[in-house]
Amino acid sequence: MLRVLAERKQEGVNRAKVELIDAGENVLISVSHTVDRPDWPDEPATVIRFRDGKAVEMRQFKSREEALAAAASQS
């Protein structure tokens, strides 16, 4: 997780507004509303699943809607 975040920062994605969504028990969605990066998707989103207080899975999606649908289908 830290490696991916470091890569995104190097790519200039550190300038983003982040929206966090409680998507159910042990599931969090992080939506990045990028600033000054027209080459990036409007709102890439990551579904993060937790078990025993630790992140165990991260899946990235092109949009908030795709992430919400994925989180709902795997509940």
Backbone as numpy.savetxt, mean C-alpha at the origin, in Angstrom:
# Nx Ny Nz CAx CAy CAz Cx Cy Cz
10.09 -5.39 3.54 9.27 -4.21 3.54 10.14 -2.96 3.54
11.15 -2.95 4.38 12.04 -1.79 4.45 12.80 -1.59 3.14
13.17 -2.69 2.49 13.88 -2.59 1.21 12.99 -1.92 0.16
11.74 -2.33 0.08 10.82 -1.75 -0.90 10.62 -0.26 -0.62
10.44 0.10 0.64 10.26 1.51 0.98 11.50 2.32 0.63
12.68 1.77 0.87 13.92 2.47 0.52 14.04 2.65 -0.99
13.66 1.62 -1.76 13.68 1.73 -3.22 12.73 2.82 -3.69
11.54 2.85 -3.12 10.55 3.86 -3.53 11.06 5.26 -3.21
11.72 5.41 -2.09 12.26 6.72 -1.72 13.31 7.16 -2.73
14.19 6.24 -3.14 15.21 6.56 -4.13 14.57 6.94 -5.47
13.41 6.36 -5.77 12.72 6.65 -7.02 11.93 7.95 -6.95
11.91 8.58 -5.79 11.22 9.85 -5.66 9.80 9.76 -5.16
9.41 8.62 -4.66 8.04 8.44 -4.21 7.87 8.87 -2.76
8.93 9.40 -2.18 8.82 9.83 -0.79 7.93 11.06 -0.65
7.58 11.70 -1.76 6.68 12.84 -1.71 5.27 12.36 -2.02
4.61 11.85 -1.03 3.27 11.32 -1.21 2.45 11.55 0.05
1.16 11.69 -0.18 0.23 11.71 0.94 -0.23 10.27 1.11
-0.17 9.78 2.32 -0.50 8.38 2.58 -1.83 8.29 3.31
-2.69 7.43 2.78 -3.99 7.16 3.39 -3.93 5.74 3.95
-4.27 5.55 5.21 -4.29 4.22 5.82 -5.74 3.81 6.04
-6.06 2.59 5.62 -7.43 2.09 5.71 -7.45 0.80 6.53
-8.28 0.77 7.55 -8.49 -0.44 8.34 -9.40 -1.34 7.51
-8.85 -2.44 6.98 -9.60 -3.30 6.07 -10.03 -4.60 6.74
-10.14 -4.57 8.04 -10.58 -5.76 8.76 -9.53 -6.21 9.74
-9.85 -7.27 10.45 -8.93 -7.77 11.47 -7.62 -8.20 10.83
-6.53 -7.60 11.28 -5.18 -7.93 10.82 -4.88 -7.54 9.38
-5.64 -6.59 8.82 -5.39 -6.15 7.44 -5.40 -4.62 7.39
-4.36 -4.08 6.78 -4.22 -2.64 6.62 -3.95 -2.36 5.15
-4.56 -1.29 4.63 -4.27 -0.86 3.27 -3.62 0.51 3.35
-2.50 0.63 2.64 -1.79 1.89 2.55 -1.93 2.39 1.11
-2.51 3.58 0.95 -2.70 4.16 -0.38 -1.82 5.40 -0.48
-0.98 5.43 -1.52 -0.08 6.57 -1.71 -0.63 7.47 -2.81
-0.90 8.70 -2.44 -1.35 9.70 -3.41 -0.10 10.49 -3.77
0.54 10.11 -4.89 1.84 10.66 -5.25 1.76 12.13 -5.63
2.87 12.81 -5.41 2.99 14.23 -5.72 4.16 14.39 -6.70
3.96 15.15 -7.75 5.02 15.46 -8.71 5.60 14.24 -9.42
4.83 13.19 -9.61 5.31 12.01 -10.33 4.23 11.54 -11.30
4.06 12.22 -12.44 3.03 11.81 -13.39 3.26 10.43 -13.99
4.49 9.91 -13.89 4.79 8.60 -14.44 4.38 7.45 -13.52
3.94 7.78 -12.30 3.48 6.76 -11.36 1.96 6.69 -11.38
1.41 5.53 -11.03 -0.06 5.43 -10.96 -0.62 6.48 -10.00
-1.85 6.88 -10.23 -2.47 7.90 -9.39 -2.48 7.54 -7.93
-2.77 6.32 -7.63 -2.86 5.94 -6.22 -2.49 4.48 -6.01
-1.21 4.13 -6.11 -0.82 2.76 -5.83 -1.16 2.42 -4.38
-1.56 1.18 -4.18 -2.00 0.76 -2.84 -1.38 -0.57 -2.47
-1.12 -0.74 -1.19 -0.53 -1.97 -0.69 -1.42 -2.56 0.40
-1.75 -3.85 0.24 -2.48 -4.58 1.28 -1.44 -5.25 2.16
-1.51 -4.98 3.45 -0.56 -5.55 4.40 -1.34 -6.41 5.39
-0.94 -7.66 5.50 -1.59 -8.59 6.43 -0.66 -8.85 7.61
-1.25 -8.96 8.77 -0.50 -9.16 10.00 -0.91 -10.46 10.67
0.04 -11.08 11.35 -0.24 -12.25 12.18 0.65 -12.14 13.41
0.05 -12.27 14.55 0.78 -12.18 15.83 1.56 -10.86 15.93
0.96 -9.79 15.42 1.56 -8.47 15.53 2.68 -8.18 14.54
2.91 -9.08 13.57 3.97 -8.88 12.59 3.40 -8.90 11.18
3.96 -8.07 10.31 3.56 -8.08 8.90 4.05 -9.38 8.28
3.13 -10.13 7.66 3.49 -11.42 7.07 3.30 -11.45 5.56
2.60 -10.44 5.03 2.36 -10.39 3.58 2.11 -8.95 3.16
2.69 -8.60 2.01 2.43 -7.30 1.40 2.18 -7.54 -0.08
1.07 -7.01 -0.59 0.76 -7.11 -2.03 0.42 -5.73 -2.53
1.04 -5.35 -3.64 0.80 -4.02 -4.19 -0.20 -4.08 -5.34
-1.03 -3.03 -5.42 -2.07 -2.94 -6.44 -1.99 -1.57 -7.12
-2.58 -1.47 -8.29 -2.54 -0.23 -9.06 -3.47 0.84 -8.50
-4.47 0.42 -7.73 -5.43 1.42 -7.25 -6.00 1.02 -5.88
-6.60 2.01 -5.26 -7.28 1.83 -3.97 -8.39 0.79 -4.10
-9.15 0.87 -5.21 -10.29 -0.03 -5.43 -9.82 -1.48 -5.57
-8.72 -1.69 -6.32 -8.20 -3.05 -6.47 -7.75 -3.61 -5.12
-7.10 -2.80 -4.32 -6.64 -3.25 -2.99 -7.83 -3.58 -2.10
-8.85 -2.72 -2.10 -10.04 -2.97 -1.28 -10.72 -4.28 -1.69
-10.83 -4.51 -3.00 -11.46 -5.74 -3.49 -10.65 -6.97 -3.09
-9.33 -6.88 -3.20 -8.47 -8.02 -2.82 -8.57 -8.31 -1.34
-8.56 -7.26 -0.53 -8.66 -7.45 0.91 -10.00 -8.08 1.29
-11.07 -7.65 0.64 -12.41 -8.17 0.94 -12.55 -9.63 0.50
-11.92 -10.00 -0.62 -12.06 -11.37 -1.12 -11.25 -12.38 -0.32
-10.27 -11.91 0.44 -9.43 -12.82 1.22 -9.71 -12.75 2.72
-10.84 -12.17 3.08 -11.16 -12.05 4.51 -11.64 -13.36 5.08
